[in-house]
């Protein structure tokens, strides 16, 4: 089980959270002006990378706030947690 650090409540077990999908997906400014293809792309197309991935999580059984998590999808290791609107923290993986 993952131990996730809520930015407001501290570390809690994964069962207290709800996954919200990929982070930093920007809604079109004028949805009426985009084509059906562009709207479908916004709604359904996601990166689904192998490795580092920025995700949204909600502390649904706690403070009910949303926040972002950078997680390695291969190892499930959580690399960083940050509040909405904040930039992702720099991650230093060591020597390249």
Backbone bond lengths (Angstrom), bond angles and torsions (degrees), N, CA, C in turn:
res aa  C-N    CA-C-N  psi(-1)  N-CA   C-N-CA  omega(-1)  CA-C   N-CA-C  phi
1 X - - - 1.447 - - 1.533 108.59 -
2 X 1.329 115.28 138.89 1.462 120.72 177.46 1.525 110.74 -75.88
3 X 1.302 115.91 145.42 1.459 122.57 170.27 1.524 105.19 -108.17
4 X 1.338 116.35 113.73 1.459 121.64 -174.94 1.523 109.24 -108.01
5 X 1.324 115.93 134.18 1.469 123.36 -178.52 1.527 108.66 -89.34
6 X 1.334 118.38 101.87 1.465 121.37 173.35 1.531 107.50 -69.68
7 X 1.349 118.62 131.55 1.468 120.11 179.91 1.524 113.70 -61.19
8 X 1.341 117.53 -20.24 1.464 120.75 -178.35 1.527 113.19 -105.88
9 X 1.336 117.71 -33.32 1.471 121.20 -172.97 1.520 114.72 -107.09
10 X 1.330 117.40 -13.97 1.452 120.17 -176.66 1.516 111.60 92.20
11 X 1.333 117.15 -169.24 1.470 120.69 -174.79 1.530 112.39 -71.20
12 X 1.326 114.62 134.30 1.467 122.01 177.95 1.529 107.97 -142.76
13 X 1.328 116.55 160.48 1.459 121.61 178.96 1.525 111.02 -70.77
14 X 1.305 114.76 149.88 1.464 122.83 -178.25 1.532 112.82 -51.83
15 X 1.319 118.13 -32.50 1.469 121.83 -177.09 1.527 112.88 -62.84
16 X 1.347 118.33 -15.99 1.464 121.47 178.27 1.526 112.63 -83.49
17 X 1.335 117.46 -5.66 1.462 121.51 -171.31 1.520 112.20 -115.39
18 X 1.318 114.93 159.49 1.466 122.55 171.92 1.519 108.26 -121.98
19 X 1.312 115.41 133.48 1.459 122.03 179.19 1.522 109.05 -77.77
20 X 1.323 116.76 136.45 1.463 120.64 -177.20 1.511 115.16 -117.17
21 X 1.325 118.36 8.21 1.455 120.18 177.73 1.517 113.15 92.09
22 X 1.314 114.56 -170.56 1.462 122.28 -176.70 1.528 111.03 -63.79
23 X 1.315 115.90 138.13 1.467 121.47 179.21 1.525 110.14 -85.25
24 X 1.302 115.32 162.03 1.474 124.22 172.29 1.526 113.59 66.36
25 X 1.329 117.68 33.78 1.464 121.99 173.05 1.528 106.48 -89.97
26 X 1.326 116.56 116.98 1.456 120.64 -176.64 1.521 111.22 -90.33
27 X 1.326 115.79 126.69 1.464 121.64 176.40 1.528 108.61 -70.02
28 X 1.336 117.50 139.18 1.463 119.25 176.71 1.533 110.95 -57.22
29 X 1.334 116.30 138.01 1.467 120.37 -177.99 1.520 112.48 -61.18
30 X 1.318 117.02 -39.33 1.456 121.40 -178.92 1.533 108.43 -126.25
31 X 1.339 117.77 85.21 1.463 120.69 -174.56 1.535 113.71 -57.33
32 X 1.341 117.31 -30.75 1.460 120.03 -179.24 1.531 111.97 -67.25
33 X 1.334 117.20 -21.44 1.464 121.41 -175.55 1.528 113.32 -92.26
34 X 1.326 118.49 -8.29 1.465 119.44 -178.62 1.524 110.24 -90.70
35 X 1.308 115.19 152.94 1.467 120.33 179.24 1.529 110.10 -73.46
36 X 1.313 115.97 165.51 1.463 120.49 176.29 1.524 110.48 -59.53
37 X 1.328 116.65 -38.67 1.468 120.89 179.26 1.527 111.04 -64.42
38 X 1.339 117.61 -43.00 1.471 121.25 178.45 1.528 110.91 -66.20
39 X 1.324 117.16 -38.33 1.471 121.18 179.05 1.530 109.83 -66.56
40 X 1.321 117.26 -43.49 1.469 121.07 177.72 1.520 110.03 -62.20
41 X 1.329 117.04 -39.65 1.468 121.02 177.70 1.527 110.21 -60.87
42 X 1.321 117.21 -44.69 1.473 121.35 178.42 1.535 110.85 -61.99
43 X 1.316 117.11 -43.20 1.464 120.66 -175.72 1.527 114.20 -73.64
44 X 1.338 117.31 -38.62 1.454 119.60 -166.41 1.520 116.91 -116.88
45 X 1.309 118.88 -25.90 1.459 120.13 -173.14 1.529 110.67 -84.34
46 X 1.319 115.67 124.09 1.453 121.75 179.69 1.525 108.98 -132.94
47 X 1.326 116.41 161.51 1.455 121.28 -175.07 1.529 113.01 -72.19
48 X 1.327 118.57 -46.15 1.462 123.52 -178.67 1.534 112.26 51.21
49 X 1.338 116.78 55.59 1.468 119.53 -175.41 1.528 112.90 -78.81
50 X 1.302 114.36 162.88 1.451 121.77 168.96 1.524 105.98 -97.82
51 X 1.315 117.47 116.62 1.464 121.42 -176.74 1.526 110.76 116.51
52 X 1.315 115.93 -142.97 1.469 120.96 -177.42 1.523 111.77 -61.74
53 X 1.342 114.01 135.57 1.466 119.89 -178.63 1.524 108.25 -150.41
54 X 1.329 116.14 134.91 1.462 121.15 177.97 1.522 108.71 -97.97
55 X 1.330 115.23 126.10 1.460 121.91 -172.70 1.523 110.78 -127.87
56 X 1.335 115.95 160.80 1.458 122.59 172.09 1.529 108.24 -102.36
57 X 1.314 115.91 138.73 1.460 121.51 175.05 1.522 108.33 -134.55
58 X 1.322 116.08 149.86 1.460 122.07 175.64 1.528 108.26 -118.53
59 X 1.324 116.16 134.55 1.467 120.19 175.49 1.526 107.44 -83.30
60 X 1.325 115.39 72.21 1.464 122.78 -170.08 1.528 114.31 -66.42
61 X 1.325 118.78 -26.24 1.468 121.14 178.94 1.530 110.57 -104.14
62 X 1.315 116.49 16.68 1.467 121.27 -179.92 1.517 109.72 -134.24
63 X 1.325 116.08 -117.82 1.466 121.37 -175.65 1.529 113.35 -75.56
64 X 1.333 117.73 -11.21 1.467 125.29 177.60 1.530 113.04 67.51
65 X 1.310 118.06 18.11 1.454 121.79 178.47 1.529 110.84 -91.36
66 X 1.320 114.54 154.08 1.457 121.87 176.48 1.520 109.71 -94.73
67 X 1.328 115.81 148.49 1.456 121.35 176.63 1.524 108.06 -155.05
68 X 1.317 116.22 172.12 1.468 122.00 -178.02 1.521 110.65 -109.08
69 X 1.316 114.58 146.10 1.465 122.63 178.58 1.522 107.58 -129.84
70 X 1.325 116.82 133.02 1.460 120.18 168.74 1.517 106.22 -101.69
71 X 1.347 115.37 121.19 1.460 121.51 -172.61 1.517 109.54 -133.05
72 X 1.314 116.27 145.85 1.463 121.48 174.07 1.525 106.88 -86.45
73 X 1.321 116.88 117.27 1.464 120.71 -176.30 1.522 113.13 -73.56
74 X 1.330 117.55 -13.19 1.467 120.49 177.10 1.523 111.78 -83.74
75 X 1.321 116.50 -40.23 1.465 121.18 -175.22 1.532 112.77 -106.40
76 X 1.338 117.55 -12.65 1.465 125.34 -174.68 1.529 112.56 69.82
77 X 1.339 117.52 4.35 1.458 121.38 179.95 1.529 110.13 -67.06
78 X 1.331 115.71 131.71 1.457 121.15 176.07 1.521 107.95 -85.12
79 X 1.333 115.28 121.23 1.455 121.54 -176.38 1.524 112.39 -91.04
80 X 1.341 117.01 -33.92 1.463 120.62 178.11 1.520 110.03 -162.86
81 X 1.320 114.61 158.92 1.460 123.13 176.00 1.520 106.31 -132.87
82 X 1.328 116.88 135.35 1.460 119.37 -179.25 1.531 110.38 -151.52
83 X 1.325 115.20 155.33 1.459 121.64 -176.73 1.529 111.20 -76.71
84 X 1.336 117.08 153.30 1.465 119.96 176.02 1.525 110.24 -56.75
85 X 1.306 115.51 140.37 1.458 121.06 -178.91 1.506 113.98 90.09
86 X 1.336 117.23 -19.65 1.464 121.08 176.44 1.531 108.92 -86.73
87 X 1.332 117.09 147.34 1.461 118.61 175.52 1.527 109.88 -72.71
88 X 1.324 117.32 153.55 1.465 119.15 176.38 1.526 109.70 -62.60
89 X 1.322 118.13 138.20 1.469 120.43 177.32 1.525 111.17 -63.52
90 X 1.316 115.85 150.55 1.462 121.26 174.51 1.522 108.86 -67.81
91 X 1.310 116.75 135.49 1.461 121.86 178.94 1.529 106.82 -111.64
92 X 1.315 115.88 126.62 1.465 120.80 176.97 1.520 107.87 -105.25
93 X 1.330 115.96 108.55 1.462 121.30 -179.95 1.517 113.01 -84.72
94 X 1.324 117.24 1.74 1.456 119.87 -177.52 1.506 110.22 96.57
95 X 1.330 117.35 -166.75 1.469 121.59 -176.80 1.540 111.74 -61.11
96 X 1.311 115.18 143.18 1.476 119.57 -179.69 1.505 111.30 -85.98
